[in-house]
């Protein structure tokens, strides 16, 4: 079994999303120790910002008419699509930044779609654990209810477009303990962290057992 793991955090060892993915991966390996993980960290090693443009342009041209940049970009797009297509499942750690998906994730989505065929379900029916984290709180009744433009978009791409059998794990208030203005929410944040960690472990075990 081969599982694709994608991380997109810019927080390095302090990443809450990568920590959740680590828990899910460890639980997966406890259940299916022979699993192979294919890894790509698009936060630490971002994909080129102009690659999608070049890949799309290349797809309209005969191979002989493509520039070197277009050929490289299309090859990268094909590689990203193949990683999804060839996997048996995935763990995706895609945090919320500035009220939406990060530039790293958007470029990855766009390039992978460019590398697949039109409408291809690159994760069709495959088990996928998607973890996403938010520094503040954006649920009903909070001052920023409705400001989360990340989670629904991730669902749309991973589940609806790519066809994954999706398990979504969310954690909010990751900036409690970092931003003093959020200190009154320490107990709430701790409960959210514990719940997310438990959910990640349970998902890793359950999906590996399929």
C-alpha atoms as a printed R data frame, in Angstrom:
    type eleno elety resid chain resno       x      y       z
1   ATOM     1    CA   UNK     A     1   0.000  0.000   0.000
2   ATOM     2    CA   UNK     A     2   1.286  3.439  -0.948
3   ATOM     3    CA   UNK     A     3  -0.030  6.549   0.770
4   ATOM     4    CA   UNK     A     4   0.655 10.079  -0.438
5   ATOM     5    CA   UNK     A     5   1.353 12.616   2.282
6   ATOM     6    CA   UNK     A     6   1.224 16.320   1.490
7   ATOM     7    CA   UNK     A     7   2.180 19.026   4.007
8   ATOM     8    CA   UNK     A     8   1.691 22.721   3.320
9   ATOM     9    CA   UNK     A     9   2.538 24.472   6.592
10  ATOM    10    CA   UNK     A    10   5.113 27.266   6.767
11  ATOM    11    CA   UNK     A    11   5.500 26.760  10.544
12  ATOM    12    CA   UNK     A    12   8.200 24.084  10.473
13  ATOM    13    CA   UNK     A    13   8.399 22.071  13.724
14  ATOM    14    CA   UNK     A    14   5.641 24.247  15.249
15  ATOM    15    CA   UNK     A    15   3.043 23.232  12.657
16  ATOM    16    CA   UNK     A    16  -0.283 22.154  14.133
17  ATOM    17    CA   UNK     A    17  -1.436 20.625  10.853
18  ATOM    18    CA   UNK     A    18   1.722 18.552  10.435
19  ATOM    19    CA   UNK     A    19   1.395 17.390  14.059
20  ATOM    20    CA   UNK     A    20  -2.095 16.065  13.307
21  ATOM    21    CA   UNK     A    21  -0.836 14.388  10.149
22  ATOM    22    CA   UNK     A    22   1.996 12.800  12.162
23  ATOM    23    CA   UNK     A    23  -0.554 11.321  14.572
24  ATOM    24    CA   UNK     A    24  -2.677  9.962  11.726
25  ATOM    25    CA   UNK     A    25   0.386  8.513  10.004
26  ATOM    26    CA   UNK     A    26   1.661  6.844  13.182
27  ATOM    27    CA   UNK     A    27  -1.732  5.261  13.798
28  ATOM    28    CA   UNK     A    28  -1.887  4.136  10.171
29  ATOM    29    CA   UNK     A    29   1.512  2.465  10.468
30  ATOM    30    CA   UNK     A    30   0.527  0.753  13.709
31  ATOM    31    CA   UNK     A    31  -2.326 -0.893  11.826
32  ATOM    32    CA   UNK     A    32  -0.597 -1.436   8.473
33  ATOM    33    CA   UNK     A    33   3.170 -1.375   9.135
34  ATOM    34    CA   UNK     A    34   4.103 -2.275   5.552
35  ATOM    35    CA   UNK     A    35   2.560  0.913   4.204
36  ATOM    36    CA   UNK     A    36   4.860  3.052   2.069
37  ATOM    37    CA   UNK     A    37   4.534  6.840   2.385
38  ATOM    38    CA   UNK     A    38   5.322  9.111  -0.549
39  ATOM    39    CA   UNK     A    39   5.973 12.597   0.792
40  ATOM    40    CA   UNK     A    40   5.862 16.100  -0.606
41  ATOM    41    CA   UNK     A    41   6.154 19.213   1.573
42  ATOM    42    CA   UNK     A    42   4.888 22.083  -0.517
43  ATOM    43    CA   UNK     A    43   5.326 24.515   2.377
44  ATOM    44    CA   UNK     A    44   9.050 23.865   2.790
45  ATOM    45    CA   UNK     A    45   9.656 23.327  -0.923
46  ATOM    46    CA   UNK     A    46   7.038 25.428  -2.731
47  ATOM    47    CA   UNK     A    47   6.078 24.646  -6.286
48  ATOM    48    CA   UNK     A    48   7.035 27.366  -8.806
49  ATOM    49    CA   UNK     A    49   4.446 30.127  -8.829
50  ATOM    50    CA   UNK     A    50   4.436 30.373 -12.633
51  ATOM    51    CA   UNK     A    51   4.344 26.631 -13.314
52  ATOM    52    CA   UNK     A    52   0.571 26.372 -13.731
53  ATOM    53    CA   UNK     A    53   0.558 29.104 -16.382
54  ATOM    54    CA   UNK     A    54   3.330 27.361 -18.315
55  ATOM    55    CA   UNK     A    55   1.738 23.913 -17.946
56  ATOM    56    CA   UNK     A    56  -1.613 25.114 -19.282
57  ATOM    57    CA   UNK     A    57   0.065 26.871 -22.203
58  ATOM    58    CA   UNK     A    58   2.115 23.745 -22.958
59  ATOM    59    CA   UNK     A    59  -0.994 21.578 -23.098
60  ATOM    60    CA   UNK     A    60  -2.267 23.629 -26.041
61  ATOM    61    CA   UNK     A    61   0.941 23.328 -28.055
62  ATOM    62    CA   UNK     A    62   2.660 20.542 -30.004
63  ATOM    63    CA   UNK     A    63   5.647 19.230 -28.057
64  ATOM    64    CA   UNK     A    64   8.086 20.669 -30.585
65  ATOM    65    CA   UNK     A    65   6.672 24.174 -30.099
66  ATOM    66    CA   UNK     A    66   6.930 24.277 -26.298
67  ATOM    67    CA   UNK     A    67   9.510 26.390 -24.505
68  ATOM    68    CA   UNK     A    68  11.790 24.744 -21.969
69  ATOM    69    CA   UNK     A    69   9.792 26.368 -19.156
70  ATOM    70    CA   UNK     A    70   6.548 25.011 -20.582
71  ATOM    71    CA   UNK     A    71   7.964 21.517 -20.946
72  ATOM    72    CA   UNK     A    72   9.305 21.513 -17.389
73  ATOM    73    CA   UNK     A    73   6.015 22.791 -16.001
74  ATOM    74    CA   UNK     A    74   3.944 20.189 -17.842
75  ATOM    75    CA   UNK     A    75   6.299 17.439 -16.664
76  ATOM    76    CA   UNK     A    76   5.839 18.656 -13.075
77  ATOM    77    CA   UNK     A    77   2.060 18.762 -13.502
78  ATOM    78    CA   UNK     A    78   2.088 15.200 -14.828
79  ATOM    79    CA   UNK     A    79   4.257 14.115 -11.889
80  ATOM    80    CA   UNK     A    80   1.875 15.617  -9.324
81  ATOM    81    CA   UNK     A    81  -1.154 14.042 -10.983
82  ATOM    82    CA   UNK     A    82   0.620 10.678 -11.089
83  ATOM    83    CA   UNK     A    83   1.398 10.862  -7.366
84  ATOM    84    CA   UNK     A    84  -2.308 11.176  -6.654
85  ATOM    85    CA   UNK     A    85  -3.375  8.638  -9.281
86  ATOM    86    CA   UNK     A    86  -0.834  6.017  -8.195
87  ATOM    87    CA   UNK     A    87  -1.535  6.302  -4.466
88  ATOM    88    CA   UNK     A    88  -3.830  3.996  -2.509
89  ATOM    89    CA   UNK     A    89  -4.855  6.890  -0.268
90  ATOM    90    CA   UNK     A    90  -3.551 10.121   1.188
91  ATOM    91    CA   UNK     A    91  -2.943 12.180   4.298
92  ATOM    92    CA   UNK     A    92  -3.182 15.876   3.469
93  ATOM    93    CA   UNK     A    93  -2.125 18.529   5.999
94  ATOM    94    CA   UNK     A    94  -3.459 21.768   4.522
95  ATOM    95    CA   UNK     A    95  -3.751 24.656   6.998
96  ATOM    96    CA   UNK     A    96  -5.919 27.763   6.760
97  ATOM    97    CA   UNK     A    97  -4.038 30.987   6.008
98  ATOM    98    CA   UNK     A    98  -5.469 34.485   5.572
99  ATOM    99    CA   UNK     A    99  -9.044 33.182   5.516
100 ATOM   100    CA   UNK     A   100  -8.487 30.669   2.714
101 ATOM   101    CA   UNK     A   101  -6.191 28.088   1.166
102 ATOM   102    CA   UNK     A   102  -2.522 28.982   1.028
103 ATOM   103    CA   UNK     A   103  -0.761 29.824  -2.210
104 ATOM   104    CA   UNK     A   104   1.185 26.566  -1.865
105 ATOM   105    CA   UNK     A   105  -1.991 24.492  -1.837
106 ATOM   106    CA   UNK     A   106  -3.663 26.415  -4.666
107 ATOM   107    CA   UNK     A   107  -0.643 25.956  -6.943
108 ATOM   108    CA   UNK     A   108  -0.543 22.234  -6.083
109 ATOM   109    CA   UNK     A   109  -4.250 21.849  -6.858
110 ATOM   110    CA   UNK     A   110  -3.966 23.739 -10.137
111 ATOM   111    CA   UNK     A   111  -0.886 21.874 -11.331
112 ATOM   112    CA   UNK     A   112  -2.243 18.443 -10.423
113 ATOM   113    CA   UNK     A   113  -5.438 19.208 -12.341
114 ATOM   114    CA   UNK     A   114  -3.377 20.375 -15.307
115 ATOM   115    CA   UNK     A   115  -1.510 17.078 -15.220
116 ATOM   116    CA   UNK     A   116  -4.649 14.971 -15.178
117 ATOM   117    CA   UNK     A   117  -7.207 14.500 -17.901
118 ATOM   118    CA   UNK     A   118 -10.262 16.757 -18.009
119 ATOM   119    CA   UNK     A   119 -12.483 15.941 -15.024
120 ATOM   120    CA   UNK     A   120 -10.265 13.063 -13.872
121 ATOM   121    CA   UNK     A   121 -10.998 11.831 -10.354
122 ATOM   122    CA   UNK     A   122  -7.386 11.515  -9.246
123 ATOM   123    CA   UNK     A   123  -8.350 10.055  -5.841
124 ATOM   124    CA   UNK     A   124 -11.456  8.168  -6.956
125 ATOM   125    CA   UNK     A   125 -12.842  6.217  -3.982
126 ATOM   126    CA   UNK     A   126  -9.527  6.290  -2.118
127 ATOM   127    CA   UNK     A   127  -9.382  6.875   1.651
128 ATOM   128    CA   UNK     A   128  -8.072 10.345   2.406
129 ATOM   129    CA   UNK     A   129  -7.474 12.030   5.743
130 ATOM   130    CA   UNK     A   130  -7.531 15.799   5.326
131 ATOM   131    CA   UNK     A   131  -6.422 17.830   8.328
132 ATOM   132    CA   UNK     A   132  -6.815 21.589   8.429
133 ATOM   133    CA   UNK     A   133  -6.051 24.012  11.243
134 ATOM   134    CA   UNK     A   134  -7.017 27.589  12.039
135 ATOM   135    CA   UNK     A   135  -5.356 30.030  14.405
136 ATOM   136    CA   UNK     A   136  -8.609 31.569  15.586
137 ATOM   137    CA   UNK     A   137 -12.236 30.460  15.763
138 ATOM   138    CA   UNK     A   138 -14.659 30.798  12.865
139 ATOM   139    CA   UNK     A   139 -17.710 28.773  13.904
140 ATOM   140    CA   UNK     A   140 -21.317 29.914  14.335
141 ATOM   141    CA   UNK     A   141 -21.645 32.705  16.898
142 ATOM   142    CA   UNK     A   142 -18.014 33.817  16.674
143 ATOM   143    CA   UNK     A   143 -17.125 37.319  15.410
144 ATOM   144    CA   UNK     A   144 -15.665 35.784  12.246
145 ATOM   145    CA   UNK     A   145 -18.357 33.293  11.446
146 ATOM   146    CA   UNK     A   146 -18.353 32.941   7.652
147 ATOM   147    CA   UNK     A   147 -14.741 34.029   7.212
148 ATOM   148    CA   UNK     A   148 -13.459 30.485   6.662
149 ATOM   149    CA   UNK     A   149 -13.055 30.295   2.881
150 ATOM   150    CA   UNK     A   150 -10.724 27.310   3.182
151 ATOM   151    CA   UNK     A   151 -12.591 24.237   4.382
152 ATOM   152    CA   UNK     A   152 -15.438 24.159   1.877
153 ATOM   153    CA   UNK     A   153 -12.970 24.680  -0.965
154 ATOM   154    CA   UNK     A   154 -10.790 21.800   0.235
155 ATOM   155    CA   UNK     A   155 -13.858 19.539   0.358
156 ATOM   156    CA   UNK     A   156 -14.883 20.626  -3.117
157 ATOM   157    CA   UNK     A   157 -11.541 19.742  -4.684
158 ATOM   158    CA   UNK     A   158 -10.519 16.652  -2.710
159 ATOM   159    CA   UNK     A   159 -13.920 14.980  -2.405
160 ATOM   160    CA   UNK     A   160 -16.107 16.356  -5.194
161 ATOM   161    CA   UNK     A   161 -13.568 16.884  -7.983
162 ATOM   162    CA   UNK     A   162 -10.962 14.261  -7.133
163 ATOM   163    CA   UNK     A   163 -13.499 11.770  -5.753
164 ATOM   164    CA   UNK     A   164 -11.802 10.906  -2.455
165 ATOM   165    CA   UNK     A   165 -13.514  9.030   0.358
166 ATOM   166    CA   UNK     A   166 -12.814 11.931   2.676
167 ATOM   167    CA   UNK     A   167 -12.305 12.094   6.427
168 ATOM   168    CA   UNK     A   168 -11.970 15.728   7.496
169 ATOM   169    CA   UNK     A   169 -10.284 16.660  10.780
170 ATOM   170    CA   UNK     A   170 -10.284 20.270  11.930
171 ATOM   171    CA   UNK     A   171  -8.627 22.105  14.779
172 ATOM   172    CA   UNK     A   172  -9.190 25.731  15.739
173 ATOM   173    CA   UNK     A   173  -7.549 28.154  18.174
174 ATOM   174    CA   UNK     A   174  -4.001 26.997  17.367
175 ATOM   175    CA   UNK     A   175  -2.771 30.518  18.194
176 ATOM   176    CA   UNK     A   176  -3.925 30.240  21.803
177 ATOM   177    CA   UNK     A   177  -0.726 30.374  23.824
178 ATOM   178    CA   UNK     A   178   0.950 32.366  21.051
179 ATOM   179    CA   UNK     A   179  -1.316 35.408  20.809
180 ATOM   180    CA   UNK     A   180  -1.942 36.870  24.300
181 ATOM   181    CA   UNK     A   181  -5.332 38.201  23.169
182 ATOM   182    CA   UNK     A   182  -6.546 34.603  22.998
183 ATOM   183    CA   UNK     A   183  -5.470 33.629  26.530
184 ATOM   184    CA   UNK     A   184  -9.087 33.519  27.826
185 ATOM   185    CA   UNK     A   185  -9.706 30.566  25.498
186 ATOM   186    CA   UNK     A   186  -6.975 28.261  26.812
187 ATOM   187    CA   UNK     A   187  -9.366 25.610  28.125
188 ATOM   188    CA   UNK     A   188 -11.420 25.633  24.941
189 ATOM   189    CA   UNK     A   189  -8.292 25.396  22.823
190 ATOM   190    CA   UNK     A   190  -6.934 22.505  24.869
191 ATOM   191    CA   UNK     A   191 -10.187 20.590  24.442
192 ATOM   192    CA   UNK     A   192 -10.145 21.244  20.697
193 ATOM   193    CA   UNK     A   193  -6.558 20.031  20.469
194 ATOM   194    CA   UNK     A   194  -7.308 16.842  22.386
195 ATOM   195    CA   UNK     A   195 -10.380 16.126  20.255
196 ATOM   196    CA   UNK     A   196  -8.466 16.676  17.016
197 ATOM   197    CA   UNK     A   197  -5.575 14.466  18.128
198 ATOM   198    CA   UNK     A   198  -7.981 11.689  19.082
199 ATOM   199    CA   UNK     A   199  -9.821 12.018  15.766
200 ATOM   200    CA   UNK     A   200  -6.551 11.873  13.808
201 ATOM   201    CA   UNK     A   201  -5.443  8.683  15.545
202 ATOM   202    CA   UNK     A   202  -8.834  7.052  15.091
203 ATOM   203    CA   UNK     A   203  -8.910  7.982  11.410
204 ATOM   204    CA   UNK     A   204  -5.435  6.626  10.809
205 ATOM   205    CA   UNK     A   205  -6.313  3.280  12.349
206 ATOM   206    CA   UNK     A   206  -9.707  3.026  10.677
207 ATOM   207    CA   UNK     A   207  -8.572  3.868   7.162
208 ATOM   208    CA   UNK     A   208  -5.509  1.634   7.353
209 ATOM   209    CA   UNK     A   209  -7.722 -1.287   8.329
210 ATOM   210    CA   UNK     A   210  -9.838 -1.071   5.170
